[in-house]
Amino acid sequence: MTDNKIDAVSRRTFMQTTAAATAAFVLPGAHAAGSDAIRVGVIGTGGRGTGAAANVVESSPGIEIVALGDLMPDRLGQCREQLSKLSKEDPKFAAAVKVTDERCFTGFDAFKKVLASDIDYVILATPPGFRPAHLTAAVEAGKNIFTEKPVAVDAAGIRSVLATYEAAQKKGLAIGVGTQRRHQDLYLAAVKRVQDGAIGDVMSGQVFWNQGGLWNRDRQKNWTDVEWQLRNWLYFTWLSGDHIVEQHVHNIDVANWFIGAHPVRAIAVGGRQWRIDPKYGHIYDHFGVDFEYPNGSRVLSMCRQIDGTRTRIGESFIGARGSLELQDQGIADIRGPNAWKWQKPEKPISPYVQEHTDLVASIRAGKPYNELKQVAESTLSAILGREAAYTGQELTWDEVLNAQQDLMPPRIEFGPLETPAVPTPGRTKLARRWNDA
C-alpha cells in the first residue's frame, strides 16, 4: 500500500466530491427490494469497524452486511476473515454476511464506492479525522448512519458536523453514535434518577479515563510517512484528536448528559512525559481539565495513558442533596436521602449491541433519531479541554467553536508528511492549520 498514484484527497476535496456518492439514494426507512432487510456497508474495517459490523448483526433480525471499504487492503482482508469465522460458528452470521469481492473497496475513494452500493445503513469507523467528510457524504447519499465517536478533531470539523446534523434532520435520516453509555441500562437508570432530583442540582463532578498505554505498530521499511501515520493514527492529532478527544470523550459526554448542558469554558494542563519516543507521534499522554458549565457547576476531567499506572474509568457527581458514583462495569451508587444502588442483571445486554438495536428499531418504526448534535457538542467539549492544555490559555466554548483551526493536511497521499511539533503551552496557538507550531 505505497502506491503514490492513488488519488490525493483533502478535507475540501472530500466535501466537493460527495455528490458523486448520491447515486444509490435510499429513502429513510426503506429497505432493499421492498423487504424488511437492512443492508449494511462498513467504511473503516479495523478493529472497531469489524466489531461494529458484528454488533449490528447481533442487534436485530434481518441485517445483511453487503459492502466493505478501507484504505488498506490488509485491514479489509482481516475484517473479511473475522466475519467468515463468525459465519462458520454462528448461523445468524452465516445468514447475515453477504459480502462479495465486487463489494469490497480499497483506496482513498473506498468510502464513495461503499456509499454508492445498494445499502440502507452505513457504519463509519475510520480514524476520526475523516469523520466530518464521511458524515457529509453519507447524508448526501441519503443513508442511515451509525458513526463511531468522536465525530471531529478540530473546530472546522465540528462546524461541518453541525451543518450535517441539520441536513440529516431535514432528510429524516437516522444517525446513531458510538457513545454506548447512552444506551446502557446502568447509565439510563442513573440519569433518570438524577433528572428526577435524586441528588438535587448537580454542583460538581469528576470524570476519569486513566489507564496504561495502547498499541503501537512498528514502522515497516516500505511504509511512507503517510502510511505510518495512518497505521498509528492514535498518536496524531489530525487523525485522532489526541486521547482526550478519541477516548475520554465518553466520560465528558456523560458529564454533559447528566448536567444537561455543555461547558462554557475550560482551563487545563497536560503533557508528554512517558510517551516521548517519536514512534508515538506528537500527542500528549495526560490531561487535567477544569470545565465550567452554564449553571456554575465545575467538572474535573482527568485522562492518562501511561504504563505502570493505576486504572480508573468512571464518573461521579455531587448534588445539593446527595452524590452519585458510576462505572460502566456495573457500579451506580447514589448516596444521601435517596440512596440507591444499581442491581446488575444476570444476563446484561452489551451496550455496543444495544445502540444498534435502538437505531435499527427507530428506522423500522419510521421514527429515526439523530444523536449527531449531542456528540458533536461532547466532541467539542473534549477539543476545548485539549486546546486549553495545548495553548496554556483559559478558553471559552465560543472561542474554540469559531476558531480558524483546521488540522487536516492540505493533501493526503502516500508519500512524505512531516510529523507536527509537540504542542507547547504558551507557544501553540488556537487558530492554526495542521502543522503550525
N, C-alpha and C positions, 0 to 999 in steps of 0.2 A: 504493500500500500504506500508506495512512494512515487506514484506516477504524477509528475509535475504537470501533465497535460489535463488532469482533471480540472473542470471549470473552477475558477476562483469565485468566491462569494463574499459578500459583506452584509452587514445588517441592512443597509439601504437596498442592496440587490435583492435580498430576501423579500423585503417589503414590496419592491417594484414588480416582482415576478410571481406573486402569489395568485394573480388572476388566472394563470395557466392551470392552477390546481382545481378550478371550479368545474371541470368537465364532468365529474361524477356527482354532481349536486344531488343530495338526498333530502327530502323534506323531513323536518324534525319528527321523530316518532315513526317514520316509515321504515319498512324492512324489506329486504331483498325478495323479489318475486311475490310480493303480497303476503308473505308468511310472517310469523312472529319471530323468526330468527333474526338475531342481531349479528351482523358481520363486522368483525373487529380487525383493524390494522394496528400495527405497533411500529412507532418511529423511535428508534433507540433501543437496541436489543441486548444491552449489557445486563448486569445482574438485576437491576430494578425493573427494566423493561420486561425481561423474561419472567420475573416474579409477578409483575402486574398482569401479564398475559395469563399466567396460571391462576391468579386470584379472580380474574373476571370469569374464567371458565367455572371455577368453584362456586361463584356467587349466585348463578342463576341458570335455569334451563334455557335451551335454545340459543346458546352462544357459539359462534363459529369464528375461529382465528384463521383469517384468509390471506393476510398480507403482512410482510415484514420489511423494514427498511433500516439500514445502519450505514454509517460512513465506512466502517471497517468490515470487510468480508469475513474475517475470522470470528468477529463477535457475532455476526449474523449466523454463521455456521454453528457456533456454540449454542445459540438460542434454539436453533432447529434440532440439535442433538438432544437438548434438555426436553423440549416439547415431545420429541419422538419417544424418549424414555418414559415420560409420563403417559403417553398414549399406550405403550405396551403394558403399563402397570395398572391403568385405570380406564374402564370402558367410557367414562364420561369424557376423558381427554381424547380417546380414540374417535369418538363421535364429533368432537368439537374442533380438533386441529385439522384444518383443510388447506394448509399452505402448500402451494406448488412452486416449482422452480420459477415459473413465469411471474409469480407474485412475490419474489424476493429481490430486493433492490439494494444496491450499494452505491457509494459515492456521495458527493455533496448535494446532489439533487434527489437523493432517495426519498426524502420526505414528500416531494411533489408527486413522485410516482406512487407512493402509498396512498396519498390523498386522491389521486386520480383513479384508484382501484374502486371496485364496487363495494365500498364499506359504508357502514352506518355510524361507526363508533371508533374513534382513534385514541390510542394511548400515546402520550408524548413523554418520553423518558430519556431524551438526550441530555448532555450537560446543560445546566440551566442558562448559560449564556445565549443559547439558541432558542430558548423558550418563547420570548416575545414574538419572534418571526414565525415560529411554527404555530403558535396560537392564532396569529393573524391569518396564516394560510389555511388553517383548519376551519376557521369561521367563514372565511371567504368561500371555502368549498362546501359549506353547509353541513359539516359533520358535528355530531355529538362528541364530546371530548372528555377524556379523563387525563389530566395533566399532573405530573409529579410536581412537588414543590422544590425549591422556590420557583417563582414564575418570572424572575428577572434578576439581574446582578447590579443594575445601575439605575440612575434616575431616568435616562432616556428609555430604558426598557420598561420601567414602571408606567411611564406616561403612555407608551404603546399598549400595554396590557389593559390599562383603564379604558382606553378607546376601544379595544377589542371586546371588553366586557359589555360596553354599550351596544356594539354591533351585534353581539350574540343575543342580548336581550331583545333587540328588535326582530331578530330572526326566530326567536323562541327555541334556541339551542340549549341543550343540557351541557353543563360544564361541572364536573366534579374534580376535586383536587386532593392530592395525597397527604392532606393533614388528617390522618386517620383518627386522631383523638376525638375529632368532632363526630365520629361515627362509632365511638367506643362506649359500651354501656356504662362503664365506671364513670367516665367524664360526663356523659349525658345526665346521669343521675345526680352527680355532684353539682353541675351547673344549674340544674333546676332548683336545687335547694338554695343555692346562693341567690339566684334570681327571685326566689320566694322569700328572701330575707333571713335565712337561717343564721348567717353570721353578721347581719347588718350591712351597712355600706362598707365596701372594700376600701380600706385606708392605705394598705401597703401589701407588697408581695415580693416573693423571691422565686426566680426561675433558674434552673440549672441544667446544663448538659456538660458534665465533667467526666472525661474518660481518657483512656490511653490513645496511642497513635493509631492510624489507619494504614491501609495498604499503600504500597508504592511499587511501581513497575520499573525495573532496571532498564536503562536505555539500551536499545539494540543498535548495532552498527549501521543498519540500513534505514533507521528512522531519521527523518528530518526533524528540525526544531518543532515544526507544527505537529507532526505526528506524535513526538514525545510529549508535548504539552497536552494534546488531546487524550492520549492514553493515561496521563497523570492529571486529569482535569481538576481533581480536588485541590491542587496546590497553586492554581492560577485564578486570580480574582475575576478576570474576564470570562472565565468558564464556570466557576463555582460560586462566586460572590464572597469567598472565604467561608470558613466553617461556621461563623456566627450566622451567616445567611443560609448556607446549604443545609446545615444540621440543626442548629439551635433555633431556627425559625419555628420549629414545632412548639417549643416551650413559650416563646414570645407570642405565638398565636394563641396559646391557652390564656396568657395574661390578657390579651386584647379581648378575647371571648368572655372571660369571667368578669372583667371590668366593664365591658360593653363599649369600648372606645379604643382608639389607637393613641399612642403617646404624642405629646406636642413638642417635646424637646428631650435632649439627652446629653449627658457628659460621660466620658468613658476613658478607660485605659486599656492597653493591650500591648502585645509584643511578640517577639520571635526569639524565645530563649532556648528551646530544646531542638526544634526543627530548623537548624541553621545551615545544614548541608544544601548546596544548590539543587540537589535532586528533589527537594521539597518546594521548588518554585520560589514564590515570594510572599506567601500568605503568613499570617500570624499563627501562633499556637495557643494563645489565650486572650480572652477579653473579659473585662468587667465594666458593666454599663449601669448608670443610674437613669432610668426612664421616668419622666414626669407626665402624668395623664391630665386630661382637662379638669377633672374634679379635684386636683391637687394631690391625688394619691401617687405614691412612688413605688416603682418596682426595681429591685436589684436583679440584674441579669448577669449570669456568670457562665462562661463556657471555656473548656480546656481540652486539648488533645495532646497529652504528654504521657509517655510510657512511665510506668512505675508509680503512678498517682492513683488516688482513690476515686472510684467511680461514684458519681451522684447525678441522677437524672430524675427530674420531677419539678413540682411547683408547690408553693404554699402561699396562702393569703391570710391576712389579718383584717378582720372587720370590726365594726363598733361593738358587736355582741358575741364574737367568737372567732375561731380560726379554722382553716382547712388545710390539710396536707394531702398531696396527690402524688402517686407514682403509677405509671401505666402497667406495671407488673401486677397490680391488683390491690393497691392501697388507696383508700379515700376515707379520711377521718375528719369529722367535724368535732371540735372541742368547744364547750360553752353550754349555755342553757338548752340549745337544740342539738345536743350531742348525737352523732350518727356515725356508723361505720359500715362501709361497703362490704357486702357479703358476696364473695366470688362464687359464681355458679359452678356446678360440677363440670359442665361442658361449655366453657366460654367460647364465643364466636370471635374469630380473628377480625380485628378492625380493618385489616388490609383486604379482607374479603367483603366485610360489611359495607365498606364505602362503595364498592362496585354494585353490591346488591341494591343499595338505596338508589344509586344513579340509574341503573337499568330499570328498576321499578318505576321511577319517575318518568322515564321515556315511554315505557309501555302504557302508563296511565294517562299519557298526554299532558302531564304536568311537570315538564322538565325544570329542574332547579339549576341555579348558576352560582357557584361558590367563588367565582374568579375575583370579584371585588374584595371580598374579605381576606383572601390570601394575598392579593396584591398589597393590601394595607399591612398585613403581617410581614410580608417580604420587605416593604419599605421601612417598617419599624426596625427590622434587623439591619438594613442598609444604613439607617440613621445611626444606630449604635456603632456599626463598623466605621462609618465616616467620622463620628465623634472621636473614636480611638485613633484612626489613621491621621487625622488632622491635628488632634490635640485641642480642638475647639468645642465649646458648647454650641450645639446646633439645634435648629428648630425643624419641625416637620416640613413646613413650607419651604425653608431654605433648601432642603435636600430634594424635595419633590420637584422644585423648579430649577435645580442646578443644571448648568450646562456640562453634564457629565455623561460620557459615552465611552465605556471601557472596551467595546468590541474593536479589535484591529480593523483597519480600513479594508484590508483584503485578507482572505483566508484561503490559502492553497498550500499544498505540500511543498515545503521549502524552508528558507531561513525565517526565524521570528525571534527577536530578542526577548529575553525574559525581563519583564518590567522590574524596576527597582523596588526593594522592600519599602513600604510606606514609612515615612518618618514624621512623627508628630512635630508640629511647628514649621515643617517644610512642605509636606504634602498638602495640596490644595483640593478643596471640594470640587471646584469646576476644573475638570481635566479630561483628557482623552486617554486612550488605553495605555500609553507608555510614558505619560508625563510623570516626572519625578514627584 
